[in-house]
Amino acid sequence: MKLVVRVKLLPTPVQAAALEATLHTCNEAATWAAEVAFEENARRPLELRKHAYAEIRFRWGLGAQAAQHAIKKTCDAYTTLRANLRNGRYGRPGSRRHTRASGKPVVFRPEAAQPYDDRMLSWQHQAHTVSIWSTAGRLKGVAFTGQDGQLEVLAAHRRGESDLVCQGGKWFLIATCDIDEAALNAHPVGFLGVDLGIVNIATTSDGERHCGRRINRKREQDRNLWSKLQKKNTKSAKRRAKKYAGKEARRNKDINHKISKRIVAEAERTGRGIALEILTGIRERARLRKPQRATLHSLPFAQLGAFIAYKAKRAGVPVVYVDPAYTSQECSKCHHTARGNRPAQGVFACRVCGFVEHADHNASHNIAHRGWYVWVCGARSTAPELTLIA
């Protein structure tokens, strides 16, 4: 099982300047390689290496490994772009957005992440330092820090490459770790259904609701503040906007970690699996008024589902995904399905058997039932192969 651990670097001013120059040089070389790949239609590492490797080493003075990584990063970027175009991320073929995305070379930001392998980066876990390659030479004794649990996982299970990232003037190393999976519970006694929503972020079939009203109000306040700062457009407003950049994403991530931890712990304690909804394409299916669209699009449902999945995988809890169609309109007792069963947003009242329940709680029961049927039919637990835990 692959997880990702992020540790914070604490470089001196001289080391930070060298790392910044390294990122700028590597990304400038990768942008040039992307232009060559676009012109020569060489989108695979071996093909692009013939056109760009020698020039990158000569013009930008990069080492052999850094030049190889710049070429590989370029090819990975085109692979991602091709997948996004195929999946409709940039609209339909022939549309303006689709044409603009596919009709020009990929461009890398000056501070985009740069991959490092074990030849370019070595870890001294006891001293909490790293030795890292840069265009100014090898930087030794660069300090790093992180939570104790994360550092233990890093020291015991790190495998493969690490990415150097600069975010908001702070430096991070993102390392991939390969952790042994816990033995899967192949005979769960049932399934814990989880219904995801806007008013209640997550509602379980045990009746636990993680309310999102206060969080949504805070999101609305942040959006209003951001809008005012953009309209003001002064130096002080820009400084304040930069200070708040990414605050909502960090808050959402913290909340999703806490919710997923509680859900997985409850399923593990009771010997059950977890049933989640398939939410692919929710933004295209949802029909909301314009003021509600920003709220829906800012909710990281996929992130919460990924956190639940990888935490469940570590605990040996099976996870299945079910079709969410009509779970909010189906009665969990008699299974009568009708739009009239939802007289209000938070109320479910069956018109056949008279069963009354909170709408999200009723939907979570239906998800749990469907999860059991999916498991009986031979489904297997699935979880992402790579998930950020720090």
C-alpha positions in Angstrom: 0.0 0.0 0.0 1.5 3.3 -1.1 1.1 6.5 1.1 2.7 9.9 0.8 4.3 11.7 3.7 5.1 15.4 3.5 7.9 16.8 5.7 8.9 20.5 6.0 12.4 21.6 5.2 14.2 24.2 7.3 16.9 25.5 4.9 19.2 28.4 5.7 18.8 31.6 3.5 21.7 30.4 1.3 20.3 26.9 1.0 16.8 28.3 0.2 18.2 30.5 -2.6 20.0 27.5 -4.1 16.8 25.4 -4.0 14.8 28.2 -5.6 17.4 28.5 -8.4 17.2 24.8 -8.9 13.5 24.7 -9.3 13.5 27.6 -11.7 16.2 26.0 -13.8 14.7 22.5 -13.9 11.2 23.9 -14.8 12.7 26.2 -17.5 14.4 23.1 -19.0 11.2 21.1 -18.7 9.2 23.8 -20.4 11.6 23.8 -23.3 11.4 20.0 -23.5 7.6 20.3 -23.6 7.9 22.6 -26.7 10.2 20.1 -28.4 7.8 17.2 -27.5 4.9 19.2 -29.0 6.8 20.1 -32.2 8.3 16.7 -32.8 5.3 14.8 -31.4 7.6 12.9 -29.1 5.5 12.3 -26.0 7.4 9.2 -24.6 10.6 9.4 -22.6 12.7 7.4 -25.0 11.6 9.4 -28.0 11.9 12.8 -26.3 15.3 11.8 -24.8 16.8 11.6 -28.3 15.7 15.2 -29.1 16.2 17.0 -25.7 18.7 15.2 -23.4 21.9 16.5 -24.7 20.6 20.1 -25.1 19.2 20.2 -21.6 22.6 19.1 -20.2 24.5 21.6 -22.3 22.3 24.7 -22.1 21.1 24.5 -18.5 24.0 22.5 -17.0 21.8 19.9 -15.3 23.2 16.6 -14.1 22.3 13.4 -15.8 19.6 12.4 -13.3 18.1 15.9 -13.3 17.9 16.0 -17.1 16.2 12.6 -17.1 13.7 13.7 -14.5 12.9 16.9 -16.5 12.2 14.7 -19.6 10.1 12.2 -17.6 8.1 15.0 -16.0 7.3 16.5 -19.4 6.1 13.2 -20.7 4.0 12.6 -17.5 2.4 16.1 -18.0 1.4 15.2 -21.6 0.0 11.9 -20.4 -2.1 13.7 -17.8 -3.3 16.2 -20.4 -4.3 13.5 -22.8 -6.3 11.7 -20.0 -8.1 15.0 -19.0 -9.0 15.7 -22.7 -10.3 12.2 -23.1 -12.4 12.4 -19.9 -13.9 15.7 -20.8 -12.1 17.9 -18.3 -11.6 20.6 -21.0 -15.0 20.3 -22.6 -16.1 18.6 -25.8 -13.7 18.2 -28.7 -13.9 21.3 -30.9 -14.8 23.6 -28.1 -12.7 26.7 -27.4 -11.3 25.4 -24.1 -10.5 21.9 -25.6 -8.8 23.5 -28.6 -6.8 25.9 -26.5 -5.6 23.1 -24.1 -4.6 20.7 -26.9 -3.2 23.2 -29.3 -0.2 24.5 -27.4 2.7 23.0 -25.5 2.6 22.3 -21.8 4.2 25.1 -19.6 5.6 24.5 -16.1 5.4 27.1 -13.4 8.8 28.3 -12.1 8.2 26.7 -8.7 6.6 23.5 -9.9 7.6 20.3 -8.0 10.8 18.6 -9.0 11.3 14.8 -8.5 14.4 13.5 -6.7 15.6 9.9 -6.7 18.1 8.3 -4.3 21.1 9.5 -6.3 20.1 13.1 -5.9 18.7 13.0 -2.4 19.8 11.1 0.8 18.1 11.1 4.2 19.8 11.1 7.6 16.8 10.2 9.8 18.5 10.3 13.1 19.9 13.8 12.5 16.7 14.9 10.8 18.7 16.3 7.8 18.9 15.6 4.1 21.6 15.9 1.5 20.1 17.2 -1.7 21.3 18.0 -5.2 21.1 21.6 -6.5 22.4 23.6 -9.4 24.8 25.2 -6.9 26.2 21.9 -5.8 25.3 19.3 -3.2 23.5 20.9 -0.2 24.3 18.9 3.0 22.7 19.2 6.4 19.4 20.6 5.3 17.2 20.2 8.3 13.6 18.8 8.1 10.8 18.4 10.6 7.4 16.7 10.9 5.1 14.9 13.3 6.6 12.0 15.1 4.3 9.4 13.6 5.0 10.7 10.1 8.8 10.6 10.6 8.6 7.0 11.9 6.6 6.0 8.8 9.1 7.8 6.6 12.2 6.2 8.2 10.7 2.7 8.0 8.8 2.6 4.7 10.1 5.2 2.3 10.5 3.9 -1.2 11.2 5.5 -4.6 11.3 9.1 -5.5 10.5 12.3 -3.5 9.3 15.6 -4.8 10.7 19.0 -3.8 7.9 21.6 -3.5 7.8 25.3 -2.6 4.5 26.5 -1.3 4.0 30.1 0.0 7.8 30.5 0.5 8.0 27.3 2.6 9.9 24.2 1.4 8.6 20.6 1.6 9.7 17.1 0.5 6.9 14.8 -0.4 8.1 11.2 -0.1 6.4 7.9 -1.2 6.1 5.2 1.4 5.2 1.5 0.8 3.4 0.1 3.9 2.2 -3.5 4.4 -1.6 -3.8 4.3 -3.5 -5.2 7.3 -5.2 -8.5 6.8 -8.6 -7.8 5.2 -11.7 -8.8 7.1 -13.2 -11.2 4.6 -16.3 -11.9 6.6 -17.8 -8.6 7.8 -20.9 -8.9 9.9 -22.5 -6.0 7.9 -21.7 -2.7 6.4 -21.6 0.9 7.7 -23.4 3.1 5.1 -22.0 6.6 4.7 -24.2 9.3 3.0 -22.3 12.4 1.9 -24.0 15.7 1.6 -23.8 19.5 1.9 -25.9 20.2 5.0 -24.4 17.1 6.7 -21.0 16.3 5.4 -21.3 12.6 6.3 -24.1 10.7 7.9 -23.6 7.0 8.9 -26.2 4.3 9.2 -25.5 4.3 13.0 -27.1 7.7 13.2 -23.9 9.8 13.6 -24.1 13.0 11.6 -21.2 15.4 10.9 -23.0 18.7 10.4 -21.6 21.1 7.8 -23.7 24.2 8.5 -21.0 25.9 10.5 -18.3 24.9 8.0 -20.5 26.2 5.1 -21.0 29.5 6.8 -17.3 29.8 7.3 -16.7 29.0 3.6 -19.2 31.7 2.6 -17.4 34.3 4.8 -14.1 33.3 3.3 -15.5 33.7 -0.3 -17.0 37.1 0.6 -13.7 38.3 2.1 -11.7 37.1 -1.0 -14.1 38.9 -3.3 -13.7 42.1 -1.4 -9.9 41.9 -1.4 -9.9 41.3 -5.1 -12.1 44.3 -5.8 -10.0 46.5 -3.5 -6.8 45.5 -5.4 -4.4 47.4 -3.2 -1.0 46.2 -1.9 -2.3 45.5 1.6 -5.3 43.7 0.1 -3.0 41.5 -2.0 -0.9 40.7 1.1 -3.9 39.7 3.0 -5.3 37.6 0.2 -1.9 35.8 -0.1 -2.1 35.1 3.7 -5.5 33.5 3.3 -4.7 31.6 0.2 -5.2 27.8 0.7 -6.8 28.3 4.1 -10.1 26.7 3.0 -8.4 23.7 1.4 -6.3 23.2 4.6 -9.5 23.4 6.8 -11.3 20.9 4.5 -8.5 18.5 4.6 -8.3 18.6 8.4 -12.0 18.1 8.8 -12.0 15.2 6.3 -9.1 13.5 8.1 -11.1 13.7 11.4 -14.4 12.4 9.9 -12.7 9.5 8.1 -10.8 8.5 11.1 -14.0 8.2 13.2 -15.9 6.3 10.5 -13.1 3.8 10.0 -12.5 3.3 13.7 -16.2 2.5 14.2 -16.3 0.0 11.4 -13.2 -1.7 12.7 -14.5 -1.9 16.2 -17.8 -3.5 15.1 -16.3 -5.8 12.5 -18.2 -4.3 9.6 -17.2 -3.0 6.2 -17.9 0.5 4.8 -20.2 1.3 1.9 -19.7 4.5 0.0 -21.5 6.2 -2.9 -20.1 6.4 -6.4 -19.9 10.1 -6.8 -18.2 10.3 -10.2 -19.8 13.1 -12.2 -21.8 14.6 -9.3 -21.1 18.1 -10.5 -22.6 17.3 -13.9 -25.6 15.5 -12.5 -26.5 18.0 -9.8 -29.1 20.6 -10.6 -28.6 23.6 -8.3 -29.3 27.3 -8.3 -26.3 29.6 -9.0 -25.6 30.6 -5.4 -25.5 26.9 -4.4 -23.0 25.9 -7.1 -20.0 27.4 -5.4 -20.8 25.5 -2.2 -21.2 22.2 -4.1 -18.0 22.6 -6.1 -15.9 23.6 -3.1 -16.9 20.4 -1.1 -14.1 17.8 -1.4 -16.3 14.7 -1.6 -13.6 12.7 -3.5 -11.0 13.6 -0.9 -13.2 12.4 2.0 -13.9 9.2 0.1 -10.2 8.7 -0.6 -9.3 9.3 3.1 -11.9 6.7 4.3 -10.7 4.2 1.7 -7.0 4.4 2.5 -7.6 4.4 6.3 -9.8 1.4 5.9 -7.2 -0.3 3.9 -4.6 0.2 6.6 -7.1 -1.2 9.2 -8.2 -4.2 7.1 -11.7 -2.9 6.8 -13.4 -3.8 3.4 -14.8 -0.9 1.4 -17.4 -1.2 -1.4 -19.0 1.4 -3.7 -22.6 1.5 -4.6 -24.9 3.3 -7.0 -26.3 6.3 -5.3 -29.4 6.6 -7.5 -32.6 7.2 -5.5 -31.0 6.4 -2.1 -32.6 9.6 -0.8 -36.1 8.7 -2.1 -36.1 5.0 -1.2 -37.6 3.8 2.1 -35.1 1.8 4.1 -38.0 -0.3 5.6 -40.3 -1.2 2.7 -38.1 0.0 -0.2 -40.8 2.0 -1.8 -39.3 4.7 -4.0 -41.0 8.0 -4.8 -40.1 11.7 -5.0 -42.9 12.4 -2.6 -41.2 10.5 0.2 -39.0 13.7 0.7 -41.5 16.4 1.9 -38.5 18.5 3.1 -34.7 18.6 2.7 -34.0 16.9 6.1 -37.2 14.8 6.4 -38.1 11.4 5.0 -41.7 10.1 5.3 -42.7 7.0 3.4 -46.1 7.3 1.7 -46.7 3.5 1.8 -45.6 2.3 5.2 -45.5 5.6 7.1 -41.8 5.3 8.2 -40.4 8.7 9.2 -36.7 9.3 9.6 -34.1 12.0 9.0 -33.5 11.9 5.2 -29.7 11.5 5.4 -30.0 8.7 8.0 -32.5 6.9 5.8 -30.2 7.2 2.8 -27.2 5.9 4.8 -29.3 2.8 5.6 -30.0 2.2 1.9 -26.3 2.6 1.1 -25.5 0.0 3.8 -28.0 -2.4 2.4 -26.7 -2.0 -1.1 -23.1 -2.4 0.1 -24.0 -5.8 1.6 -25.6 -6.9 -1.7 -22.5 -5.7 -3.6 -20.2 -7.6 -1.3 -22.3 -10.8 -1.5 -22.2 -10.6 -5.3 -18.4 -10.9 -5.2 -17.1 -7.3 -5.0 -13.6 -6.6 -3.5 -12.4 -3.8 -1.4 -10.8 -1.0 -3.4 -8.8 2.0 -2.3 -6.5 4.5 -3.9 -2.9 3.4 -4.4 -1.5 6.8 -3.4 -2.9 9.1 -0.8 -1.6 12.1 1.1 -1.5 11.6 4.8 0.5 14.6 6.0 
